[in-house]
């Protein structure tokens, strides 16, 4: 939810999250998901992923604090925008569908 993008086409958002996770953690499963996840996307979704979502995910992953260090269960009352600001995640792109 912290990484959600408004109007993001299905599938592309999940791959963008893998890009964010790959930048943040460097784990092989995240890197492989980021590399091979786009194989199942159609042309329109692939275009949105490469032009909007991947650049945002890489910038956000590089800019944000380590998301593994946050105790999310104690933050249910906090707004998503406030949590994004605290962590350092850039506002997600608005995708026109």
N, C-alpha and C positions, 0 to 999 in steps of 0.2 A: 504494500500500500504506500509506503514511503517513496517507492520508486515508480509509482503509477504515472502514466502519461495520459492526458485527456485525449480521447478520440483515437487512441492507438489501436491499429488493426490487430486482431487476434494472431498470436504466434510471434509477431515481431516484438511485442513487449516482453515476452518471456526471453527471447534471445538478447534483447537489450539488458535485461537483468543479469544474464550470464556474462555479458561484457563487463558490467559494473563489478560483479563478483570476481571475475578474472583479474581485473585491475587491482581490486582490493586485496585479494587473498593469494593470487598466483597459483591456485590449486589446479592440477591437471583436469579434473572433471569440469571445472568452470571454463577453462580455456578450450577444451574440446567441445563443450556445449556452445560456446561462442563461435567457434570455427565451423562446426558442422550443423548447428541448428538452422541456419538460413537455407539449407538444402531443401527443406520442405515448404518454403514460402513461395507464393506466386510473385510475378514481376512487380506489381504495385506495392506489395508488402516489403519486398526486397529493396525497392527504391526508397521507401520511407525509412527503413532500417538503416541503410547506408548513408542517406543524406541528413537525417534528423536524429535518429535514436542512438546510433553507435557513437557519433561525436559527443553527444550529451552524456552518455554512459561513461565514456573514457574520461571526460573532463570532471564529471561528478565523482567517479571512483578515485581519481587522483586528488581531488580537492577535499573529499570527506574524511572525517575521522574514521577509524576502523569500526565498522558497523557491528562487529562481533562483540564489542565491549559495551553495548547498550543493553540495559535491562528493560526491555520493551513492556513486560508485564506490569511494571510499576508506572507506566505512562499512558494508560488508557484514556485518561481525562485530557491529555495534552493534544492539541490540534496537530494535524499532519504537517501543516505549514511551519508551525513552531518547532516541531521535531526535525524537519528538514533543515531549518536554519541552524539549529543547535549542532546537528551532525556535520553540516557543511555541504549538503546535497543541493545542487543547483535546481531551480524550478524546471520541471520537465517541459519539453516542447509541446505546444498545442498542435495536434495533427488534424488537419482538415480532411475529413473523410467524406 
